[in-house]
C-alpha cells in the first residue's frame, strides 16, 4: 500500500496539492485491484494536476500579453526642442538638467557641457522643476 501521496497545503490561491512520496502517484494508479478510495484519490489527483496545468498556461499567456518591452518614451517624443531633460548615466543615477536639441526616431541629441551628444530615448526623461515652497508669514 502507498502512504498518503498528496498533502494539501494552503497557498495564496487556496489548497495546493504537493507530493510527499516520490513515485507514489504512479504506484497508486498501477496497483492490482485498488480499493475504491485509492482509485477516487488517483482520479482526483489527475483532475487537479490537469487544472493546475491549465491555470499555469492561462497565467503565462496573460503575462505574455501584458508584458511591456521597455519604458514609455512618449513623453520624451512630445517635448518641444530646447526643453530640459535628465539623462540616465552608467553611474546609476539621473543627471541634469540638460537641453534637448533634437529627436530623431529613438535617438535624442542632448547639449552636454562637453558638446552635443546622442542618447537613446529610453535613457532620457523630461525634467520637472520643483515648485518653490510658499513662504510663511511671520
KEGU-542660 format. One record per atom (N, C-alpha, C): x, y negated, z; residue number from 1; residue in one letter. Coordinates in steps of 0.001 Angstrom, whole numbers, plus 500000, padded with zeros to 6 digits. Each point is the difference from the previous one (the first is absolute). Last residue first. Example, Ala and Ser with C-alpha at 12.3 -4.5 7.8 and 13.67 -1.06 7.14 Angstrom:
REM KEGU-542660
@c1 512850&c2 502250&c3 507080&seq 2&type S
@c1 500820&c2 498810&c3 500060&seq 2&type S
@c1 499230&c2 498910&c3 500730&seq 2&type S
@c1 500290&c2 505720&c3 499930&seq 1&type A
@c1 499110&c2 498810&c3 500000&seq 1&type A
@c1 500900&c2 498800&c3 500000&seq 1&type A
This chain:
REM KEGU-542660
@c1 505250&c2 414367&c3 509043&seq 138&type X
@c1 500331&c2 500093&c3 501422&seq 138&type X
@c1 499494&c2 498827&c3 500774&seq 138&type X
@c1 498996&c2 503081&c3 495215&seq 137&type X
@c1 499986&c2 498668&c3 500604&seq 137&type X
@c1 500276&c2 500135&c3 501495&seq 137&type X
@c1 501729&c2 503392&c3 495956&seq 136&type X
@c1 499041&c2 499797&c3 501099&seq 136&type X
@c1 500111&c2 498573&c3 500535&seq 136&type X
@c1 500988&c2 502157&c3 494913&seq 135&type X
@c1 500626&c2 499424&c3 501209&seq 135&type X
@c1 498904&c2 499752&c3 501027&seq 135&type X
@c1 500053&c2 503913&c3 496048&seq 134&type X
@c1 499485&c2 498672&c3 500357&seq 134&type X
@c1 500631&c2 499522&c3 501311&seq 134&type X
@c1 502572&c2 503246&c3 496513&seq 133&type X
@c1 499062&c2 500109&c3 501110&seq 133&type X
@c1 499529&c2 498592&c3 500390&seq 133&type X
@c1 501478&c2 501579&c3 494964&seq 132&type X
@c1 500509&c2 499374&c3 501227&seq 132&type X
@c1 498948&c2 500078&c3 501111&seq 132&type X
@c1 500400&c2 503722&c3 496116&seq 131&type X
@c1 499343&c2 498742&c3 500279&seq 131&type X
@c1 500578&c2 499395&c3 501260&seq 131&type X
@c1 502758&c2 503289&c3 496583&seq 130&type X
@c1 499167&c2 499994&c3 501209&seq 130&type X
@c1 499395&c2 498620&c3 500220&seq 130&type X
@c1 501208&c2 502010&c3 495106&seq 129&type X
@c1 500559&c2 499161&c3 501075&seq 129&type X
@c1 499085&c2 500062&c3 501216&seq 129&type X
@c1 500839&c2 503685&c3 496093&seq 128&type X
@c1 498933&c2 499187&c3 500574&seq 128&type X
@c1 500600&c2 499224&c3 501158&seq 128&type X
@c1 501734&c2 502794&c3 495305&seq 127&type X
@c1 500355&c2 499445&c3 501310&seq 127&type X
@c1 498855&c2 499106&c3 500454&seq 127&type X
@c1 500074&c2 504492&c3 496508&seq 126&type X
@c1 499790&c2 498566&c3 500206&seq 126&type X
@c1 500386&c2 499583&c3 501415&seq 126&type X
@c1 502539&c2 504144&c3 497749&seq 125&type X
@c1 498658&c2 499719&c3 500508&seq 125&type X
@c1 499857&c2 498497&c3 500220&seq 125&type X
@c1 503357&c2 504287&c3 497640&seq 124&type X
@c1 499703&c2 498574&c3 500127&seq 124&type X
@c1 498596&c2 499865&c3 500566&seq 124&type X
@c1 502135&c2 504119&c3 498582&seq 123&type X
@c1 500838&c2 499489&c3 501078&seq 123&type X
@c1 499825&c2 498493&c3 500187&seq 123&type X
@c1 497714&c2 502510&c3 496590&seq 122&type X
@c1 499687&c2 500711&c3 501242&seq 122&type X
@c1 500835&c2 499513&c3 501172&seq 122&type X
@c1 500595&c2 498458&c3 495447&seq 121&type X
@c1 498867&c2 499348&c3 500671&seq 121&type X
@c1 499616&c2 500707&c3 501300&seq 121&type X
@c1 505075&c2 499847&c3 498109&seq 120&type X
@c1 498796&c2 500758&c3 499697&seq 120&type X
@c1 498840&c2 499381&c3 500787&seq 120&type X
@c1 504217&c2 496950&c3 498600&seq 119&type X
@c1 499568&c2 500973&c3 500989&seq 119&type X
@c1 498774&c2 500718&c3 499478&seq 119&type X
@c1 504382&c2 496359&c3 498358&seq 118&type X
@c1 498804&c2 500783&c3 499703&seq 118&type X
@c1 499742&c2 501030&c3 501096&seq 118&type X
@c1 502494&c2 494882&c3 500015&seq 117&type X
@c1 500206&c2 501442&c3 500123&seq 117&type X
@c1 498679&c2 500709&c3 499734&seq 117&type X
@c1 502824&c2 494761&c3 499807&seq 116&type X
@c1 498818&c2 500812&c3 499690&seq 116&type X
@c1 500336&c2 501495&c3 500007&seq 116&type X
@c1 503162&c2 497075&c3 503109&seq 115&type X
@c1 499505&c2 499846&c3 498634&seq 115&type X
@c1 498791&c2 500884&c3 499749&seq 115&type X
@c1 502324&c2 499351&c3 504260&seq 114&type X
@c1 501063&c2 500396&c3 499082&seq 114&type X
@c1 499580&c2 499867&c3 498538&seq 114&type X
@c1 496940&c2 499080&c3 503584&seq 113&type X
@c1 501113&c2 499036&c3 500099&seq 113&type X
@c1 501140&c2 500328&c3 499032&seq 113&type X
@c1 495286&c2 501688&c3 498393&seq 112&type X
@c1 500754&c2 500200&c3 501232&seq 112&type X
@c1 501078&c2 498935&c3 500091&seq 112&type X
@c1 495243&c2 500945&c3 497127&seq 111&type X
@c1 501120&c2 499072&c3 500161&seq 111&type X
@c1 500624&c2 500222&c3 501371&seq 111&type X
@c1 497241&c2 503647&c3 496756&seq 110&type X
@c1 499966&c2 499207&c3 501225&seq 110&type X
@c1 501237&c2 499114&c3 500058&seq 110&type X
@c1 496731&c2 503321&c3 496570&seq 109&type X
@c1 501246&c2 499238&c3 500040&seq 109&type X
@c1 499885&c2 499022&c3 501163&seq 109&type X
@c1 497551&c2 504953&c3 498851&seq 108&type X
@c1 499850&c2 498624&c3 500469&seq 108&type X
@c1 501370&c2 499347&c3 500036&seq 108&type X
@c1 497305&c2 504521&c3 497585&seq 107&type X
@c1 501255&c2 499360&c3 500373&seq 107&type X
@c1 499741&c2 498549&c3 500371&seq 107&type X
@c1 496856&c2 503334&c3 498126&seq 106&type X
@c1 500262&c2 500289&c3 501414&seq 106&type X
@c1 501316&c2 499391&c3 500481&seq 106&type X
@c1 497684&c2 497830&c3 495896&seq 105&type X
@c1 499622&c2 501373&c3 500339&seq 105&type X
@c1 500223&c2 500226&c3 501496&seq 105&type X
@c1 501726&c2 495733&c3 499424&seq 104&type X
@c1 499821&c2 500683&c3 498722&seq 104&type X
@c1 499815&c2 501484&c3 500293&seq 104&type X
@c1 500385&c2 494775&c3 502466&seq 103&type X
@c1 499518&c2 501371&c3 500198&seq 103&type X
@c1 499760&c2 500584&c3 498621&seq 103&type X
@c1 502974&c2 495558&c3 502517&seq 102&type X
@c1 499273&c2 500628&c3 498901&seq 102&type X
@c1 499553&c2 501400&c3 500409&seq 102&type X
@c1 501896&c2 496749&c3 503154&seq 101&type X
@c1 500253&c2 499319&c3 498730&seq 101&type X
@c1 499172&c2 500573&c3 498857&seq 101&type X
@c1 499815&c2 499500&c3 505687&seq 100&type X
@c1 499681&c2 500908&c3 498902&seq 100&type X
@c1 500155&c2 499243&c3 498691&seq 100&type X
@c1 502485&c2 499056&c3 504975&seq 99&type X
@c1 499079&c2 499535&c3 498963&seq 99&type X
@c1 499844&c2 501043&c3 498899&seq 99&type X
@c1 501023&c2 500840&c3 505478&seq 98&type X
@c1 500682&c2 499608&c3 498775&seq 98&type X
@c1 498945&c2 499594&c3 498975&seq 98&type X
@c1 500398&c2 500723&c3 505856&seq 97&type X
@c1 499336&c2 500000&c3 498697&seq 97&type X
@c1 500918&c2 499529&c3 498875&seq 97&type X
@c1 501538&c2 503546&c3 502869&seq 96&type X
@c1 499442&c2 498930&c3 499191&seq 96&type X
@c1 499509&c2 498890&c3 500884&seq 96&type X
@c1 500663&c2 505734&c3 500388&seq 95&type X
@c1 500765&c2 498755&c3 500096&seq 95&type X
@c1 499346&c2 498950&c3 499119&seq 95&type X
@c1 498963&c2 505102&c3 502642&seq 94&type X
@c1 499577&c2 499019&c3 499005&seq 94&type X
@c1 500815&c2 498720&c3 500219&seq 94&type X
@c1 501879&c2 505026&c3 501304&seq 93&type X
@c1 499139&c2 498911&c3 500446&seq 93&type X
@c1 499658&c2 499080&c3 498834&seq 93&type X
@c1 503187&c2 503858&c3 500116&seq 92&type X
@c1 498798&c2 500456&c3 500673&seq 92&type X
@c1 499122&c2 498891&c3 500521&seq 92&type X
@c1 504197&c2 500177&c3 497234&seq 91&type X
@c1 500260&c2 499917&c3 501439&seq 91&type X
@c1 498762&c2 500402&c3 500811&seq 91&type X
@c1 500028&c2 499535&c3 495232&seq 90&type X
@c1 500476&c2 501312&c3 500449&seq 90&type X
@c1 500299&c2 500005&c3 501489&seq 90&type X
@c1 496315&c2 496496&c3 498173&seq 89&type X
@c1 501422&c2 500285&c3 499809&seq 89&type X
@c1 500358&c2 501382&c3 500521&seq 89&type X
@c1 495519&c2 496852&c3 498154&seq 88&type X
@c1 500405&c2 501122&c3 500853&seq 88&type X
@c1 501432&c2 500362&c3 499664&seq 88&type X
@c1 497429&c2 495071&c3 499502&seq 87&type X
@c1 500662&c2 501098&c3 499300&seq 87&type X
@c1 500365&c2 501072&c3 501015&seq 87&type X
@c1 496221&c2 495558&c3 499402&seq 86&type X
@c1 500979&c2 500710&c3 500827&seq 86&type X
@c1 500529&c2 501181&c3 499204&seq 86&type X
@c1 497829&c2 494974&c3 498288&seq 85&type X
@c1 499856&c2 501442&c3 500174&seq 85&type X
@c1 501061&c2 500514&c3 500964&seq 85&type X
@c1 497391&c2 495167&c3 497746&seq 84&type X
@c1 500956&c2 500580&c3 500937&seq 84&type X
@c1 499685&c2 501480&c3 500196&seq 84&type X
@c1 499046&c2 497103&c3 495379&seq 83&type X
@c1 499451&c2 500327&c3 501314&seq 83&type X
@c1 501094&c2 500577&c3 500883&seq 83&type X
@c1 500213&c2 498661&c3 495216&seq 82&type X
@c1 500598&c2 499120&c3 501006&seq 82&type X
@c1 499372&c2 500212&c3 501389&seq 82&type X
@c1 496960&c2 501710&c3 496092&seq 81&type X
@c1 501462&c2 499854&c3 499983&seq 81&type X
@c1 500416&c2 498959&c3 501030&seq 81&type X
@c1 495497&c2 502675&c3 500993&seq 80&type X
@c1 500488&c2 499032&c3 499001&seq 80&type X
@c1 501529&c2 499913&c3 500066&seq 80&type X
@c1 497161&c2 504516&c3 501345&seq 79&type X
@c1 500642&c2 498787&c3 500502&seq 79&type X
@c1 500350&c2 499041&c3 498861&seq 79&type X
@c1 498104&c2 504577&c3 499694&seq 78&type X
@c1 499059&c2 498882&c3 500001&seq 78&type X
@c1 500622&c2 498685&c3 500458&seq 78&type X
@c1 502346&c2 504217&c3 499976&seq 77&type X
@c1 499701&c2 499648&c3 498612&seq 77&type X
@c1 499063&c2 498801&c3 499913&seq 77&type X
@c1 501051&c2 501783&c3 504255&seq 76&type X
@c1 501221&c2 499424&c3 499411&seq 76&type X
@c1 499723&c2 499543&c3 498572&seq 76&type X
@c1 496555&c2 502284&c3 502365&seq 75&type X
@c1 500229&c2 498646&c3 500530&seq 75&type X
@c1 501248&c2 499331&c3 499410&seq 75&type X
@c1 499010&c2 504572&c3 498737&seq 74&type X
@c1 499119&c2 498990&c3 499408&seq 74&type X
@c1 500225&c2 498611&c3 500594&seq 74&type X
@c1 502023&c2 504503&c3 501024&seq 73&type X
@c1 500800&c2 498865&c3 499542&seq 73&type X
@c1 499145&c2 498904&c3 499372&seq 73&type X
@c1 499768&c2 504461&c3 503651&seq 72&type X
@c1 499191&c2 499173&c3 499114&seq 72&type X
@c1 500806&c2 498763&c3 499609&seq 72&type X
@c1 502408&c2 504766&c3 501344&seq 71&type X
@c1 499356&c2 498820&c3 500559&seq 71&type X
@c1 499228&c2 499225&c3 498938&seq 71&type X
@c1 500465&c2 505153&c3 499054&seq 70&type X
@c1 500938&c2 499005&c3 500473&seq 70&type X
@c1 499266&c2 498799&c3 500551&seq 70&type X
@c1 497877&c2 504062&c3 498420&seq 69&type X
@c1 501339&c2 500206&c3 499464&seq 69&type X
@c1 501009&c2 498970&c3 500477&seq 69&type X
@c1 495392&c2 502320&c3 502322&seq 68&type X
@c1 500491&c2 498794&c3 499335&seq 68&type X
@c1 501429&c2 500226&c3 499567&seq 68&type X
@c1 495594&c2 503454&c3 500962&seq 67&type X
@c1 501410&c2 499687&c3 500227&seq 67&type X
@c1 500387&c2 498745&c3 499237&seq 67&type X
@c1 495710&c2 502577&c3 500134&seq 66&type X
@c1 500092&c2 498727&c3 500711&seq 66&type X
@c1 501442&c2 499583&c3 500291&seq 66&type X
@c1 498883&c2 504119&c3 497701&seq 65&type X
@c1 499191&c2 498967&c3 499345&seq 65&type X
@c1 500150&c2 498635&c3 500652&seq 65&type X
@c1 502174&c2 503829&c3 501876&seq 64&type X
@c1 500585&c2 499672&c3 498697&seq 64&type X
@c1 499224&c2 498882&c3 499309&seq 64&type X
@c1 498348&c2 501702&c3 504100&seq 63&type X
@c1 501269&c2 499294&c3 500212&seq 63&type X
@c1 500620&c2 499573&c3 498672&seq 63&type X
@c1 496132&c2 502676&c3 499828&seq 62&type X
@c1 499693&c2 498651&c3 500496&seq 62&type X
@c1 501267&c2 499189&c3 500219&seq 62&type X
@c1 500543&c2 504503&c3 498838&seq 61&type X
@c1 499466&c2 499245&c3 498865&seq 61&type X
@c1 499672&c2 498571&c3 500421&seq 61&type X
@c1 501365&c2 502968&c3 503357&seq 60&type X
@c1 501126&c2 499709&c3 499098&seq 60&type X
@c1 499538&c2 499187&c3 498799&seq 60&type X
@c1 496720&c2 501565&c3 503000&seq 59&type X
@c1 500809&c2 498944&c3 500615&seq 59&type X
@c1 501172&c2 499621&c3 499105&seq 59&type X
@c1 497307&c2 503631&c3 498662&seq 58&type X
@c1 499227&c2 498757&c3 499924&seq 58&type X
@c1 500810&c2 498830&c3 500566&seq 58&type X
@c1 501850&c2 504288&c3 500407&seq 57&type X
@c1 500008&c2 499566&c3 498602&seq 57&type X
@c1 499263&c2 498677&c3 499844&seq 57&type X
@c1 499911&c2 502027&c3 504227&seq 56&type X
@c1 501341&c2 499509&c3 499690&seq 56&type X
@c1 500082&c2 499483&c3 498573&seq 56&type X
@c1 495993&c2 502075&c3 501307&seq 55&type X
@c1 500160&c2 498709&c3 500664&seq 55&type X
@c1 501371&c2 499399&c3 499731&seq 55&type X
@c1 499133&c2 504350&c3 498380&seq 54&type X
@c1 499203&c2 499017&c3 499271&seq 54&type X
@c1 500140&c2 498616&c3 500615&seq 54&type X
@c1 502045&c2 503587&c3 502233&seq 53&type X
@c1 500690&c2 499759&c3 498727&seq 53&type X
@c1 499253&c2 498946&c3 499193&seq 53&type X
@c1 497960&c2 501481&c3 503934&seq 52&type X
@c1 501173&c2 499176&c3 500304&seq 52&type X
@c1 500757&c2 499667&c3 498716&seq 52&type X
@c1 496403&c2 503005&c3 499697&seq 51&type X
@c1 499525&c2 498635&c3 500233&seq 51&type X
@c1 501160&c2 499057&c3 500286&seq 51&type X
@c1 500945&c2 504565&c3 499529&seq 50&type X
@c1 499573&c2 499451&c3 498711&seq 50&type X
@c1 499527&c2 498556&c3 500161&seq 50&type X
@c1 501073&c2 502377&c3 503909&seq 49&type X
@c1 501207&c2 499701&c3 499227&seq 49&type X
@c1 499649&c2 499395&c3 498647&seq 49&type X
@c1 496451&c2 501488&c3 502714&seq 48&type X
@c1 500633&c2 498810&c3 500586&seq 48&type X
@c1 501249&c2 499609&c3 499214&seq 48&type X
@c1 497778&c2 503984&c3 498760&seq 47&type X
@c1 499193&c2 498819&c3 499670&seq 47&type X
@c1 500637&c2 498724&c3 500532&seq 47&type X
@c1 502040&c2 504092&c3 501167&seq 46&type X
@c1 500135&c2 499754&c3 498555&seq 46&type X
@c1 499237&c2 498739&c3 499584&seq 46&type X
@c1 499496&c2 501469&c3 504436&seq 45&type X
@c1 501338&c2 499451&c3 499786&seq 45&type X
@c1 500204&c2 499684&c3 498523&seq 45&type X
@c1 496045&c2 502182&c3 501178&seq 44&type X
@c1 499982&c2 498619&c3 500484&seq 44&type X
@c1 501351&c2 499327&c3 499774&seq 44&type X
@c1 499633&c2 504555&c3 499034&seq 43&type X
@c1 499231&c2 499224&c3 499018&seq 43&type X
@c1 499962&c2 498534&c3 500404&seq 43&type X
@c1 502007&c2 502969&c3 503013&seq 42&type X
@c1 500824&c2 499886&c3 498792&seq 42&type X
@c1 499277&c2 499179&c3 498944&seq 42&type X
@c1 497611&c2 501024&c3 503946&seq 41&type X
@c1 501095&c2 499059&c3 500258&seq 41&type X
@c1 500838&c2 499775&c3 498747&seq 41&type X
@c1 496649&c2 503269&c3 499828&seq 40&type X
@c1 499412&c2 498662&c3 500025&seq 40&type X
@c1 501072&c2 498946&c3 500240&seq 40&type X
@c1 501328&c2 504454&c3 500239&seq 39&type X
@c1 499645&c2 499662&c3 498621&seq 39&type X
@c1 499418&c2 498596&c3 499933&seq 39&type X
@c1 500861&c2 501768&c3 504234&seq 38&type X
@c1 501263&c2 499691&c3 499322&seq 38&type X
@c1 499726&c2 499606&c3 498557&seq 38&type X
@c1 496377&c2 501452&c3 502571&seq 37&type X
@c1 500453&c2 498693&c3 500492&seq 37&type X
@c1 501310&c2 499588&c3 499316&seq 37&type X
@c1 498065&c2 504310&c3 499071&seq 36&type X
@c1 499281&c2 498876&c3 499393&seq 36&type X
@c1 500490&c2 498637&c3 500481&seq 36&type X
@c1 503422&c2 504075&c3 499831&seq 35&type X
@c1 498811&c2 499711&c3 500793&seq 35&type X
@c1 499299&c2 498792&c3 499389&seq 35&type X
@c1 503003&c2 503191&c3 496864&seq 34&type X
@c1 500072&c2 498939&c3 501008&seq 34&type X
@c1 498682&c2 499844&c3 500749&seq 34&type X
@c1 502635&c2 504059&c3 497405&seq 33&type X
@c1 498634&c2 499484&c3 500120&seq 33&type X
@c1 499971&c2 498926&c3 501093&seq 33&type X
@c1 504622&c2 500317&c3 498502&seq 32&type X
@c1 499087&c2 501066&c3 499576&seq 32&type X
@c1 498558&c2 499522&c3 500072&seq 32&type X
@c1 503372&c2 496033&c3 499356&seq 31&type X
@c1 499854&c2 501091&c3 500963&seq 31&type X
@c1 499052&c2 501058&c3 499438&seq 31&type X
@c1 501437&c2 495596&c3 498038&seq 30&type X
@c1 500335&c2 501300&c3 499418&seq 30&type X
@c1 499903&c2 501164&c3 500984&seq 30&type X
@c1 499150&c2 495227&c3 501023&seq 29&type X
@c1 499249&c2 500280&c3 498783&seq 29&type X
@c1 500201&c2 501427&c3 499524&seq 29&type X
@c1 502394&c2 498361&c3 503753&seq 28&type X
@c1 498582&c2 500017&c3 500344&seq 28&type X
@c1 499190&c2 500415&c3 498776&seq 28&type X
@c1 504594&c2 499333&c3 499492&seq 27&type X
@c1 499695&c2 501268&c3 500648&seq 27&type X
@c1 498534&c2 500085&c3 500369&seq 27&type X
@c1 501730&c2 495953&c3 498115&seq 26&type X
@c1 499901&c2 501076&c3 499015&seq 26&type X
@c1 499646&c2 501352&c3 500634&seq 26&type X
@c1 500546&c2 496343&c3 503037&seq 25&type X
@c1 498858&c2 499824&c3 499101&seq 25&type X
@c1 499939&c2 501094&c3 498934&seq 25&type X
@c1 503708&c2 499639&c3 503042&seq 24&type X
@c1 498817&c2 500604&c3 500609&seq 24&type X
@c1 498805&c2 499905&c3 499061&seq 24&type X
@c1 504717&c2 498287&c3 499495&seq 23&type X
@c1 499527&c2 501161&c3 499270&seq 23&type X
@c1 498760&c2 500636&c3 500579&seq 23&type X
@c1 502513&c2 497006&c3 503306&seq 22&type X
@c1 500376&c2 500043&c3 498588&seq 22&type X
@c1 499508&c2 501289&c3 499359&seq 22&type X
@c1 497652&c2 497446&c3 504136&seq 21&type X
@c1 500829&c2 501167&c3 499758&seq 21&type X
@c1 500321&c2 500049&c3 498518&seq 21&type X
@c1 497429&c2 496378&c3 501554&seq 20&type X
@c1 500839&c2 500269&c3 501158&seq 20&type X
@c1 500985&c2 501130&c3 499741&seq 20&type X
@c1 497199&c2 496067&c3 496867&seq 19&type X
@c1 500338&c2 501415&c3 500175&seq 19&type X
@c1 500937&c2 500163&c3 501188&seq 19&type X
@c1 496137&c2 496109&c3 499310&seq 18&type X
@c1 501430&c2 500248&c3 499844&seq 18&type X
@c1 500272&c2 501476&c3 500253&seq 18&type X
@c1 495699&c2 496082&c3 498979&seq 17&type X
@c1 500411&c2 501385&c3 500238&seq 17&type X
@c1 501500&c2 500157&c3 499754&seq 17&type X
@c1 496976&c2 495701&c3 501646&seq 16&type X
@c1 500991&c2 500374&c3 499007&seq 16&type X
@c1 500409&c2 501442&c3 500266&seq 16&type X
@c1 495759&c2 496140&c3 501284&seq 15&type X
@c1 500709&c2 501250&c3 500253&seq 15&type X
@c1 500936&c2 500338&c3 498849&seq 15&type X
@c1 498914&c2 494891&c3 500266&seq 14&type X
@c1 499204&c2 501112&c3 500512&seq 14&type X
@c1 500855&c2 501222&c3 500243&seq 14&type X
@c1 501780&c2 495803&c3 498388&seq 13&type X
@c1 498831&c2 500231&c3 499157&seq 13&type X
@c1 499168&c2 501184&c3 500465&seq 13&type X
@c1 504104&c2 498555&c3 502180&seq 12&type X
@c1 499237&c2 498763&c3 499819&seq 12&type X
@c1 498726&c2 500203&c3 499181&seq 12&type X
@c1 501548&c2 504317&c3 502531&seq 11&type X
@c1 500795&c2 498980&c3 499350&seq 11&type X
@c1 499153&c2 498754&c3 499812&seq 11&type X
@c1 500159&c2 505064&c3 502918&seq 10&type X
@c1 499306&c2 498788&c3 499595&seq 10&type X
@c1 500992&c2 499024&c3 499416&seq 10&type X
@c1 499937&c2 505587&c3 499935&seq 9&type X
@c1 500530&c2 498851&c3 500712&seq 9&type X
@c1 499248&c2 498776&c3 499525&seq 9&type X
@c1 499497&c2 505641&c3 499906&seq 8&type X
@c1 499391&c2 498738&c3 499608&seq 8&type X
@c1 500574&c2 498889&c3 500868&seq 8&type X
@c1 501925&c2 504905&c3 498252&seq 7&type X
@c1 499810&c2 499191&c3 501183&seq 7&type X
@c1 499419&c2 498676&c3 499535&seq 7&type X
@c1 500579&c2 505354&c3 497988&seq 6&type X
@c1 499775&c2 498575&c3 499773&seq 6&type X
@c1 499754&c2 499321&c3 501329&seq 6&type X
@c1 500847&c2 504708&c3 499649&seq 5&type X
@c1 500843&c2 499451&c3 498945&seq 5&type X
@c1 499858&c2 498505&c3 499826&seq 5&type X
@c1 499564&c2 504020&c3 504019&seq 4&type X
@c1 499261&c2 498875&c3 499437&seq 4&type X
@c1 500907&c2 499251&c3 499028&seq 4&type X
@c1 501494&c2 504828&c3 500277&seq 3&type X
@c1 499707&c2 499065&c3 501083&seq 3&type X
@c1 499254&c2 498826&c3 499362&seq 3&type X
@c1 499771&c2 505006&c3 497918&seq 2&type X
@c1 500725&c2 498726&c3 499970&seq 2&type X
@c1 499586&c2 499152&c3 501185&seq 2&type X
@c1 500112&c2 505532&c3 499481&seq 1&type X
@c1 499166&c2 498821&c3 500000&seq 1&type X
@c1 500886&c2 498748&c3 500000&seq 1&type X
